Amino acid sequence: PPVAVAKCLEYGPQVRSTLATLFDQIGGLSRIVRGKTVAVKINMTGHSNNLVQGMPIGMSHWVHPEVIGNTVHLLGQAGARRIILVESSLSPPRSLRQFMSEAGWNPSDFASAAPRVDFVDTNYAGPDGSYKRLWVPGGGLLFRAYDMNPVYTNSDVYVSLAKLKEHATAGVTLSMKNSFGITPCTI
């Protein structure tokens, strides 16, 4: 698949134009998302109050809110029918919006970036209380299947907003490879 790389010197207005250029360089977003439901993994790993040397979490180990908001905007502009921000939070209220608010972010900023934006905390079952069993192709090496929130199988396109960082349990992390039959896109 095509790959595009760019330098954006700081978070601010240039994030949107940089992302738009990158999407154009890979053939445009419309061909991937027009009329589809897009799940966007926003990479908010850990508790909302975990600071690294006092820095805001969007500057250290979470994807920056400028990247999230501008990605949502560009997906909406490209014709995505529905955009679902997904994350497995560590928030007892089971609300991704609440988790964002606890971190000092305004979820309304993301919700207003495109026509239909929803929030799903995938650490919990779907709205009907059920999980979807996803079988690992080839049987898997450790687990044969995973029980996951059904938002992943109810989406047409899966976007993983990657954040290069060190992870306490996984070492260095960057992106996710998809084996579940939905179109992947790592940003």
C-alpha atoms as one frame of an Amber mdcrd trajectory, in Angstrom:
protein
   0.000   0.000   0.000   1.114   3.579  -0.581   2.968   5.421   2.180   3.426
   9.162   2.687   5.717  10.926   5.158   5.867  14.623   6.063   7.313  16.919
   8.687   5.001  19.186  10.683   7.062  21.392  12.961   4.368  22.186  15.534
   0.774  21.478  16.474  -1.543  24.171  15.140  -3.190  25.195  11.861  -0.533
  23.464   9.739  -1.603  20.023  11.042  -4.715  20.006   8.814  -2.863  21.028
   5.657  -0.065  18.545   6.347  -2.556  15.705   6.866  -4.512  16.732   3.747
  -1.315  16.645   1.681  -0.408  13.218   3.066  -3.869  11.848   2.259  -3.617
  13.236  -1.289  -0.222  11.565  -1.692  -1.708   8.146  -0.904  -4.499   8.606
  -3.438  -7.037  10.557  -1.381  -9.389   9.662   1.441 -12.610   9.698  -0.581
 -11.822   6.436  -2.353 -11.400   4.749   1.053 -14.117   6.338   3.231 -16.902
   7.841   1.074 -20.267   6.558   2.328 -18.636   4.268   4.902 -18.455   3.926
   8.666 -14.930   4.677   9.868 -13.618   3.572  13.280 -10.686   5.731  14.406
  -8.469   4.276  17.165  -7.218   7.407  18.902  -4.432   5.874  21.016  -5.102
   7.235  24.505  -3.207   4.526  26.403  -3.103   4.752  30.181  -4.799   6.905
  32.786  -5.818  10.466  31.953  -3.600  11.864  34.728  -0.366  10.041  33.771
   2.024  12.851  32.910   5.529  12.395  31.559   7.857  14.977  33.113   4.871
  17.331  33.531   4.143  17.516  29.795   0.555  17.418  28.485  -0.353  13.860
  27.522  -0.950  14.847  23.882   2.692  15.902  23.710   4.056  12.695  25.196
   2.196   9.385  24.970  -1.276  10.130  23.540  -2.023  11.210  19.982  -2.283
  15.004  20.027  -5.858  16.373  19.932  -4.972  18.489  16.856  -4.233  15.280
  14.944  -7.473  13.654  16.111  -9.698  16.657  15.357  -8.164  17.346  11.972
  -8.302  13.694  10.959 -12.002  13.605  11.887 -12.590  16.794   9.893 -10.812
  15.454   6.803 -12.635  12.096   7.028 -15.939  13.963   7.159 -14.917  16.195
   4.265 -14.022  13.065   2.267 -17.563  11.742   2.686 -17.394   9.310   5.605
 -20.992   8.431   6.525 -20.145   7.968  10.211 -16.945   8.389  12.225 -16.549
   6.499  15.495 -13.715   7.455  17.820 -12.695   4.283  19.650 -10.410   3.606
  22.581 -10.188   1.168  25.477 -10.025   3.619  28.343  -9.313   2.872  31.959
 -12.274   5.023  32.954 -14.844   3.472  35.319 -17.718   5.577  33.918 -17.413
   3.547  30.674 -17.632   6.746  28.675 -14.942   7.777  26.229 -16.268  11.344
  26.345 -15.853  11.374  30.133 -12.342   9.920  29.822 -11.406  12.730  27.422
 -12.910  15.334  29.738 -10.911  13.974  32.686  -7.786  14.538  30.579  -8.734
  18.184  30.016  -9.895  17.669  26.427 -13.232  18.885  25.078 -14.993  15.988
  23.291 -17.311  18.504  21.610 -14.323  19.710  19.589 -14.104  16.269  17.981
 -17.883  15.799  17.705 -18.243  19.070  15.793 -15.346  18.361  13.400 -17.572
  16.301  11.060 -21.309  15.650  10.586 -21.710  12.324  12.452 -19.122  11.542
  15.117 -19.694   8.993  17.885 -17.546   7.847  20.808 -17.176   4.214  21.910
 -15.168   2.947  24.853 -14.162  -0.468  23.499 -12.993  -1.686  26.890 -16.592
  -2.687  27.438 -19.295  -4.652  25.604 -21.464  -3.138  22.896 -24.711  -1.273
  23.639 -26.633  -4.561  23.856 -24.136  -5.963  26.384 -22.453  -8.359  23.953
 -19.023  -8.872  22.477 -18.125 -10.157  19.022 -15.767 -13.138  18.770 -13.054
 -12.520  16.172 -11.148 -15.632  15.124  -7.442 -15.301  14.382  -6.634 -16.403
  10.817  -4.520 -19.558  10.889  -5.496 -20.380  14.459  -3.212 -17.908  16.241
  -0.038 -18.560  18.194  -1.313 -17.683  21.672  -5.083 -17.208  21.387  -7.407
 -18.645  18.748  -9.908 -15.792  19.051 -10.564 -12.480  20.772 -13.848 -11.188
  22.174 -14.101  -7.527  21.233 -16.566  -4.677  21.218 -18.673  -5.095  18.050
 -17.802  -1.602  16.804 -14.794  -3.165  15.069 -16.906  -5.538  12.972 -19.594
  -2.907  12.380 -17.086  -0.561  10.712 -16.028  -0.548   7.084 -12.686   1.199
   7.578 -10.344   1.128  10.569  -7.920   4.027  11.088  -5.230   3.715  13.737
  -3.737   7.045  14.765  -0.272   5.886  15.686   1.929   7.456  18.341   5.544
   6.366  18.465   6.246   5.794  22.151   7.475   3.345  24.731   4.771   1.188
  26.281   5.141  -0.353  29.757   3.867  -3.784  28.681   4.535  -3.835  24.932
   7.860  -2.028  24.574   7.989   0.361  21.618   4.592   0.806  19.937   3.575
   2.506  16.713   0.651   0.937  14.830  -1.628  -2.047  14.466  -1.959  -4.590
  11.686  -5.526  -5.592  10.908  -6.679  -9.155  10.302 -10.409  -8.649  10.693
 -11.670  -7.907   7.179 -11.967  -4.115   7.422  -9.823  -1.731   5.402  -6.878
  -0.572   7.570  -5.219   2.817   7.452  -2.484   3.907   9.869  -1.843   7.603
  10.314
